[in-house]
């Protein structure tokens, strides 16, 4: 069974190219929640879409916060690194 929405917001690429609207979005595969829009060749999972602009902005902000935390951990690991020359 498919469910059609006028549009949904795709947040999958929020940190790179931004959030965009997927027009005439259909939800296929109820188990996994796969979304596809009219004239759009890509499919998106439930966790990659939002139904309102506010929800999309909240998801994008959460993605940004998680990425910042990951980068802080990576920086800490790099700062702890010590190098030595092996013979």
C-alpha positions as CSV (number, residue, x, y, z in Angstrom):
1,X,0.0,0.0,0.0
2,X,1.3,3.4,-0.9
3,X,0.6,6.7,0.9
4,X,0.9,10.0,-1.0
5,X,1.8,13.4,0.4
6,X,1.8,16.7,-1.4
7,X,5.4,17.0,-0.4
8,X,7.9,15.9,2.3
9,X,11.3,17.4,3.4
10,X,14.4,15.4,2.7
11,X,17.0,16.0,5.4
12,X,19.5,13.3,4.2
13,X,21.8,15.9,2.7
14,X,21.2,18.7,5.2
15,X,24.9,18.9,6.1
16,X,26.2,19.0,2.6
17,X,23.7,20.4,0.1
18,X,20.8,21.3,2.4
19,X,17.2,20.3,3.0
20,X,14.8,20.1,0.0
21,X,11.2,19.4,-0.7
22,X,10.2,16.2,-2.4
23,X,7.0,16.9,-4.3
24,X,4.2,14.4,-4.6
25,X,6.0,12.0,-2.3
26,X,4.8,8.4,-2.2
27,X,5.7,6.0,0.7
28,X,6.3,2.5,-0.6
29,X,7.3,-0.5,1.4
30,X,5.6,0.0,4.7
31,X,8.1,-2.1,6.5
32,X,11.1,-0.1,5.6
33,X,9.4,3.2,4.7
34,X,10.8,4.1,1.3
35,X,9.9,7.4,-0.2
36,X,10.0,8.5,-3.8
37,X,8.9,11.7,-5.4
38,X,7.3,12.5,-8.8
39,X,10.1,12.7,-11.4
40,X,12.7,11.8,-8.8
41,X,14.9,8.7,-9.3
42,X,16.2,8.4,-5.7
43,X,14.5,6.8,-2.8
44,X,14.7,7.9,0.8
45,X,14.1,6.1,4.1
46,X,11.7,7.3,6.8
47,X,14.6,8.6,9.0
48,X,15.7,10.8,6.0
49,X,12.5,12.7,5.6
50,X,10.3,15.0,7.7
51,X,6.7,16.1,7.2
52,X,7.0,19.7,8.4
53,X,9.5,22.4,7.9
54,X,10.0,22.7,11.7
55,X,10.6,18.9,12.0
56,X,13.1,19.1,9.1
57,X,15.0,21.9,10.8
58,X,15.1,20.0,14.1
59,X,16.4,16.9,12.4
60,X,19.1,18.9,10.6
61,X,20.1,20.6,13.8
62,X,20.4,17.2,15.6
63,X,22.5,15.9,12.6
64,X,24.7,19.0,13.0
65,X,25.2,18.5,16.7
66,X,26.1,14.8,16.3
67,X,28.6,15.6,13.6
68,X,30.2,18.3,15.8
69,X,30.5,15.7,18.6
70,X,32.1,13.2,16.2
71,X,34.6,15.8,15.0
72,X,35.5,16.7,18.6
73,X,36.3,13.1,19.3
74,X,38.4,12.8,16.2
75,X,40.3,16.0,17.1
76,X,41.0,14.6,20.6
77,X,42.3,11.4,19.1
78,X,44.6,13.3,16.7
79,X,45.9,15.6,19.5
80,X,46.8,12.5,21.6
81,X,48.8,10.9,18.7
82,X,52.5,10.6,19.1
83,X,54.8,9.7,16.3
84,X,58.1,7.9,16.3
85,X,60.4,6.8,13.5
86,X,60.8,3.0,13.3
87,X,64.1,1.6,12.1
